[in-house]
Structures are given as C-alpha cells and as structure tokens.
Amino acid sequence: MYVRRVVGSGMRRETYTVVDGEGRVVETVDDYLALCTDREHSPNTLRARAFDLKAWLVFLRLLDIDPLAATSEHVDQFAGWLRRPVQPGRLRPADADSPAREPSTVNRALNSVYMFYEFLARRGIGMGAQLTHRRATSIGDHGGFLAGIAERQVTGRPTRLKQVKRRPATLTDTDVQSILDACERLRDRLLMALMFETGCRIGQALGLRHEDINTDRRTLTLRPREDNANRARGKSHDPKEIPIRQTLLDLYTDYLFAEYGELDCDYVFVNLWNGAVGTPMGYWAAMSLVKRLRRRTGVDFHPHLFRHTHATALLRAGVRLEVTSELLTHRSVHTTADTYGHLDADDLADELDRVGFRGAW
C-alpha cells in the first residue's frame, strides 16, 4: 500500500490518493481526499492526510479488520502503535527507547481518521458516530457569551494524546546575520532576508511576483495562487498586504540590476545558475541553498525557523497579538496565541520590568 501524488490538468491542482498492494485506488479514501481538494485544502495537508489514512489501513490489515468494522478501541490501539517503532509486517512494536512519533504527529493522524469516518457517516456508511461522544460545553470551547448559561453539548473525540506546549525554536541575531553573510548571491540573501523580516512562508516567498511588490507604498502583497509553475503555495486564503523596510527594497533593487537583468519572468525568485535559467525557483533549489548555508555557517536551521523568529520578536517587542496574527496571515488569532503565546521566564521578567513592577522580592 502506498500514497500516490496526482496532478490535475488546467490549474495544475495537486492532490493525493492511496493505492493498495494490487495497484487499485482505495475508493473511499480517494473520495474523501477529493472532497478535501474541492475545499481547497493545501497539497501539504492532503499529503499528510493521505499518509495518515494509509497508516490506518495498514494497521487494520495487520489486525485483519475491515475498515468499516473498526471500533473506537481500534483507534486507541492505533495511537499506541504509532507511538512505538514497528518492524515491517509486524503488529507488536520492536524494543526501542524512544517513540516513533511525537504526540502532535499522532494526534494529527487520529484527526485524519476521525474526519474520514465522519465523511463516511454523512454518506450513510461507516462508524463516524461511534468515534465521537457528547459532552457539556466548557469555557475553552469559545461558545460565545451565553456558553454555560444555556444547556448545550458539543462533539468530542475520545482518543487524543497529551501534548506539551513549547515555544517554537528561534534563531539568535547572530545566527541570522551569519546566514545572511554566508549568502554568495544577492538572490539568496534576498530570499533569506525576506523570510526573516516578514515572517512569510517559503511557499509564499517562492510564489512572489514582481507585481506583488509596491516600492512607493513599501508594501508586499502575499497572494494565494493555485497556478504557480513551481508548485509554490502559501496557506492563506486571501491576499494580505504587509509593510516592509526600505533596506529590503534596496536589496531587491540591487538584485534586479546585478543578477536578474533582462530576464522576462513574472516571478521574483528564479533559477540563475542551475536548471533552466529564468524559470521560477522551486522548493528543491531553495532547500539545496539551505543545506549549503547550514554547512557554511554551522547553524542548523530550516526556512520556517525564520517565521518563528519573526513572530517571537514581534510579541517580545510588545506588538499586539491581533496585529501579529495579521502580519503572519493567520486565519485566526487563536492560531497565533496557541503557537506563540507561551512566555518563558525571561519574557515574564522583561514584561514586569517594562511596566515598572518590582514586587515584594
């Protein structure tokens, strides 16, 4: 059983499907992933759900259980199976000191299973209702100001591992400067500086067009596009205009004159030395650049670390949470709070100093 990537015609919409050992598409999973595609879920989300459901089907096959005969107890066992390294073709875990997957990864897989069976239940098949339970509302359900006054229940999912919330890792100022100084080309320096100074995702950066940069207003518009030739994609659903510094615009201008030259391409980041010159720079080229910069600097980083660093710097500087959420193009301020709202001891001490609170110590 394996996951297959599928690229449609026209706007090159990308999706995934699961194929069994005999080369046949698993129709129920394919139908569910097709629905997710129609709802414009990102290719990365579709890929993750496809692999999650493939793991679920492999697990059930080891138990010799039909997917429509599975129960919530099987979901519990599946969670344990994901947490422990398993030898190929065996259900019992091999001896190991550490789990195979983090709780967050297991919970994502469980969520994929729940949504798949809820999809089947809406079609009148499967056991979607058996995987959920009803409970009273609580303050954390964001049910509005009447929540808890009127009797109301929400649907819960019984199996979920406890996750320890940690502030995302960040880069120091020295790390960032080392990475920028290690860039031998203006294009590469611009790409790294853009992700650090705006907090944009690598997909948003690679999908950037010249028309998205407004030098008069000193703004950058991050636009979601389905038809990028390099398959770059950002997670936002609506265009978002964000301010940028003049130094970043100066670097962009230097790049255009010194390296971009007379190339006729809409994309800001293009192949200039490897591959087809003048074509949009893709994920593979960007990650190859990151690997080279790791070797040169000794800094172990990935593109998303720039985003974490930018977001943490905003909050530590006192930028309001809702403003930070807008700059990061999050769909909800709750996403920003859940990801970056965990203050450490140094942050708490700095905030107390800022407001002039000395306390009793």
N, C-alpha and C positions, 0 to 999 in steps of 0.2 A: 504494500500500500504506500502511495506517495502523493505529494502535492504537485500539481501542475499549474504553471503560470499561463494565463490566457490573455492575449491582447486582441481587442476587437478592432474592427475597421473604422474608418471615418475619423473620429476624435481620439483614436488610439486608447480608448478606455481600458484600463488594466484590471484584471480580476484573477481569481484563483479557483481551482476546483480540486477535489480529492478523487484519486483513481485507485481502484482495488488491485489485488495481486494479479488479476486476469486482464488488466488493462481496461476495465469498464468504469465509467464515471459513476460515483455513488450519487444517485439521482436526488435523494432527499437533501444531502449536503449541498449539492450543486444548486438546487432550487433556493436554499436558504442564502447561499453566498450571492446568487443572482439578485435576490431581494436587497441584500446589503449594498451591492453595486448600484442598483437603481436608486438607492437612497444616498448615493454619492459618498459612501464611506471611503476613506483613503486606501490606496493599494497596500500600504503597510499594515493597516488594520485588517484588511481582507486576508492578507498573507498570514498574519498571526492567528486569525480565527480558523483558517484552513488547517494550519498545523495543529492547533488545539483539538479540532474535531478529528483529525487523523489520529492523534494520540488516544483519544477517547475510543475510537473504533478499534484500534489495535488492542487496547486494554480489554474491551469487551470480547474480542476474538480469543484472547488468552483465557478468558473465563468461559468461553463457549456460550455467550449470552447474546441473544438477538437485541439490536439497539432498541426496538420497540417493547422489549420485555424487561429493560433495565429498571431499577428502582433507586430510590434515594440512598439506600445502603451501598449500592454500587458506586454512587458518586463519592461517598465517604472513602471507600476503598481506593478509588481513582486518585483522590487527593493525596493519600498516603503513598500510592505507587509513584506519583510524580515527584515526591519529595526524596525518594531513595533511588540510587543508581540501580538499574536493572540490566542484567545480562541479556543479550539478544535471545528472543524466543522463550524467555522465562518470565513467570509472573512474580516469583519471590525475589526480593531485592538482594543484590550481592552485598557482601560486607564492605562497608565504607564508613569513614569517619565524618564525612560531610554530606549534606543533602544534595541531590542532583539539581534541584530548582529552588529558587528563593520563594518565600510565601507570596510575594506580589505576582510572580510568574504563575504560580499555581492558582491563585485567585482569578487571574485573567483567563486561564484555561477553564476553570469552573464557570466563569461568567459566560464564556462562549458556549459551553454545554447547556447552561440554563436557557440562554436566548434561542438556541437551536430547538430545544424541546418546546419552548413557548411558541415558537413559529409553527411547529408541527401541531400543537394543541389548537391553534387558531384555524388550522386546516381540518380539524376533527380527528387527528390521529396522534398517537404518542402519549406521553405521560407528563406533559407540562404541568398539569395541576398537582401532580404528586411531588414535584420538586420544590414547591413553594408552600409557605404557611402564612397564616394571617396573624397579625399581632397589632396591639394598640399603637397609636402614634406616640412619638416622643419628640422632645424639643429639637433633636438633630435632624428630624425629617423635613424641616423647612415647610411646614404645612400652612403657614400663614398665621395671622394673629389670633384666629379662632381655634387653632390646633390645640387640643387638650381640653377645650371647653365643650365642644360637641363630641359625641361618640363617633369615632372614625377609626378604621383599620387600614393598614397598608400591607402589601405583599412583601414577604421577606424570603430570603433564600437560606436554607438551613446550614449548608456547608460552606464555611469560609474560614481561612486560616488567619490568625492574628498577625498583623504586620507592625513592625516597629518603625515609626515615622522618623526619618532622619533628614536633616537639611541636605540638599544636593551638594555634591563636591564642587568646589570653585577653584579658580586659578588665582594666584597672587599677582600683584602688579609686576613683579619681577619676571614671573613666568610668561605673562602676556608680552612684555617687552622683548623677552628672549625669542619668543616665537615670531614676532614681527621683524626683529633684526635678522633672523635666520632666513627670511624670505629673500631669494635672489632676484625675483622678478616683481615688478610693480603690480601685475595682475594678482599674484599670490598674496602680496601684502595687503592689497585692497580687499580681497576675499576674507582674510583673517580679521582685518580691522573692521570690516562691515559687520561680521557676526558678533564681534566683541562690543562695538559701540551701539549697535541697535538691538542686539539680542535676537535677531532673526534666525530662523531655522536654516539648515544647509539647503533644503529644498527651495525655500523662498529666495535664498541668495542666488542659486543656480538658475532659477526661473526668471530672474530680474531682467527687464528690458530697458533700453535707454529712455523710452517714453515714461518710465516709472520714476525717473529722477528729475526733480524740478530744482534747477540751480538758483532760480530767482527767489523762490519761497524757502529754499534749503530744506526740502522735504523729500521723503522717499515713500512711494506708494507700494505696499505689498499686496499684489493681486493674485487671487486663486485662479489658476488656469488648468484646464484639462488637456490641452493640446500641446504642451511643451515637447519639443523634439527630443530633448534629453531625458524625458520622463521625470523631470524635477517637479516636486509638488509640495505645497505648504498645506498645513492643516486648517487654516482659516477658511471661512465660507464667504466672507465679504471683503472687499478692498479696504485697506486701512492705511491712511496717510500718517506718517510719523516724522518728527523733526530729526534732522541730522546736523552734525557740526560742519563748519566751513573747512576744517582740516581734512575731513573725509571727502568733501567735494574737490578739494585741491588735489588729493591723491587720485581721485577718479579722473580729473583733467590731465594730470601727468601721465596716467596710464593710457589714455586715449591718444595723446600725442606721441609718446615714446614707444608704445608697443602695439596698440590696436591699429593705428594708421588708417589706411584706406579700405579696410575690410568692410564688406557690405553684409552686416548681420544685425538683427534686432536685439540679440542677447548681449548683456554686459560682459559676462564671463565666457570666453571662447577658447578653443584649442589654438595655441600659437606655435607650439614646437613639436608636439606629438599628435599622432592621429591626423584626421582631416582638418587642416588649418582653416580657421574661420567658422567651424561648426561649434554649436553650443557645448560647453564643458559639462561633462556628466559626472555622476556620483563616483565612478571608478577613478577618474582623473583626480577628483577632489580628495578621495581617500588615499590615493598614491602620494599626493602632496603632503597630507597629514602625516603619513608614515615617514616621509623624508625629513619633515620638520621635527618629528619625535627623535630621530636618530641624531640630528644636528644639535638639538637643544638638551636632550635627556629629559624633557618634560613629557610625561605620559598623559596625553590629552586626546579628546575626540571633539568634533565640531560642536556638539550640544553643550559641552562644558563652557563655551563662550556665553551661551544663553543663560546658563545657571549663574555664571559670574556676573553678568549684566543685571539680571533680576535681583540678585542678592545685594549688589551695590546700590541699586535704586532704593530698596527698602531700608538699607542701613543709612542712607542719606536722608531719610525721612519722607520720601515720596509716598503719597497716599496709596493704599492698596488698590483702589479702583483705577487710579491713573497708571500704576504699574501693570495692571491687568490689560488696559487698553494698549499700552506700548508693546506688550508681549503678544497681542492679538489673541488672547484667550477668549473663549466663548462665554465664560462665566468668571466672576470674581472669586467664586468658591474654588475654582481650579488653581488660581494663583495662591489663595490662602492655604489650601491643602499642600501645595508643593513647596512654597517658600515661607510660610508663616510660622516656622518653628525657630524661635530665638534661642541662641546659646547663651552661656553665662556672660561672655564678653559683650554681646549685644544688649543684654539686660543692664549691665553696668554702665555702658555708654549712654543708654537712654536715661538712666537715673541721673547721670552727670549732666546730660543736656537740659533736663528740667530743673537742675539745681537741688535735687533731693539728696540729703545726706543721711537721713535715717538716724537710728539710735546707736550705730556701731562706731 
